[in-house]
Amino acid sequence: IRPTFRAQPSTAPSPISADTPSPSSFQPLSSLLTSLLQVRGAKRDTFNPSHRVRKRRHGFLARLRSRTGRMVLKRRRAKGRNTLSH
């Protein structure tokens, strides 16, 4: 039989009192803003056009390869679109 551990409610005061400032209040504002940007990710270019990548992802043959792509082509044909895909 292994001994079990039961946590007893502590009545001792916590080592950090309400009068002590939190460690985050010592950091300058610029470092806090930097940490927020790091969490969200850096800004980057999102539009970098490439004909090969566009045709590979959105082209007619790419649409034919998958079930959902064939459904896209079917919907565009039913709607009467002149261009079905790139």
N, C-alpha and C positions, 0 to 999 in steps of 0.2 A: 504494500500500500504506500502510495506516494503522498507526502504532505501537501495539502492544498493551501493556497495563499488567498487570504481574504483581506481586501483593502479596508482599513479602518478609517472612518472619517477623521480628518486631521483638525484639531482645534487650535494648533499653533498658528501664529500670524504668519502671513506669507512674507518672504524676504523682500519683495518689492512693495513698497508702500505707495499710496496715492500721491504723496508729495514728490516722489522721484520722477523726473521726466523720462519719457520712453526713449530708447536708443535711436528711434527713427527721427526724433526731434533734433538730434545733433547733426544729421546729414544736411548738407546744403540743398537748396531747391533744385539746382541744376542736376545733381546726381539722382534725385527722385524722378525728374522728368526723363532722364536718360534711361533709368530702369523701366519706366513705363513704355518707352519706345522699343526697348529690347524685347519686352513681352509681346508687343503687337507686331513686331517685325519691321525691318528696314524698308524705306521707300525704294521702289525699283521701277524700271520701265516695264509697262505691261503690254505695250504695243510695239512689237518688233517684227514687222511683216516679212514673211518668207513664203514664196509660192509653193515650195515643196511641202512645207508643214501644213499649209492651208489645204492643199489638195489631199494630203495624207489623212487629215482629220475630218474634213468636211466634204471631200470629193465624192463623185458618183460611185466609184468602186468601193470606197470606204462605207458608203451607205448600203451597198448591196451585201457587204460581208456580214452585217449583224441584223438580227431580227428587228430591232428598234429602228435601224437605218432604213430597212425595207418598208417599215411602217411610215416613216417620214416621207419617203418617195411616193408611197401610195396616197398619203394625205395631200401632198403637193400636186399630184396628177389629178386627184378628185377636185381640187380647188381650181385647177386650170392654170397653174403657174407655167410660164414660158421656160424658166430655168428651174430645173429640179434641184441642182446642187452645183458646187464649184467644179 
